[in-house]
Amino acid sequence: MIGTYELILILVIALILFGPKRLPELARALGKAVREFKGAVTDLEEYGEGKGKGELRG
């Protein structure tokens, strides 16, 4: 598990590499990717449990 010190270090390195203007864009892109991944996992779980109607969404 990542501790507080490690998280702060990662954020500082990201700030240095990408700059303050790009960080919000990167955070939005990461959030969107995580939401899409969770949606796909949920679809696969429902399909595997037989709750779906034989087709995946999307």
C-alpha positions in Angstrom: 0.0 0.0 0.0 1.2 3.5 -0.8 1.8 5.7 2.2 1.4 9.4 2.6 5.1 10.2 2.0 5.1 8.1 -1.2 1.9 9.7 -2.5 3.3 13.2 -1.9 6.5 12.3 -3.7 4.6 10.9 -6.7 2.5 14.1 -6.9 5.5 16.4 -6.7 7.2 14.4 -9.5 4.1 14.6 -11.6 3.9 18.3 -11.0 7.5 18.7 -12.1 7.1 16.5 -15.2 3.8 17.8 -16.5 3.3 21.2 -15.0 0.3 22.7 -13.2 -1.7 23.3 -16.4 -1.6 19.6 -17.6 -2.3 17.9 -14.2 -6.1 18.6 -14.2 -6.3 17.3 -17.8 -4.5 14.1 -16.8 -6.6 13.6 -13.7 -9.8 13.9 -15.8 -8.5 11.4 -18.4 -7.5 9.0 -15.6 -10.9 9.3 -14.0 -12.7 8.6 -17.3 -10.5 5.6 -17.9 -11.2 4.2 -14.4 -15.0 4.7 -14.9 -14.9 2.9 -18.3 -12.9 0.1 -16.8 -15.3 -0.3 -13.9 -18.2 -0.3 -16.3 -16.6 -3.0 -18.4 -15.9 -5.2 -15.4 -19.5 -4.8 -14.2 -20.8 -5.8 -17.6 -18.6 -8.9 -17.6 -19.7 -9.8 -14.1 -23.4 -9.5 -15.0 -22.8 -11.4 -18.3 -21.0 -14.2 -16.4 -23.7 -14.5 -13.8 -26.4 -14.8 -16.4 -28.1 -11.6 -15.6 -27.4 -10.2 -19.0 -29.5 -11.0 -22.1 -26.6 -12.6 -24.0 -25.0 -9.4 -25.1 -22.6 -6.9 -23.5 -23.4 -3.3 -23.5 -21.4 -0.9 -25.7 
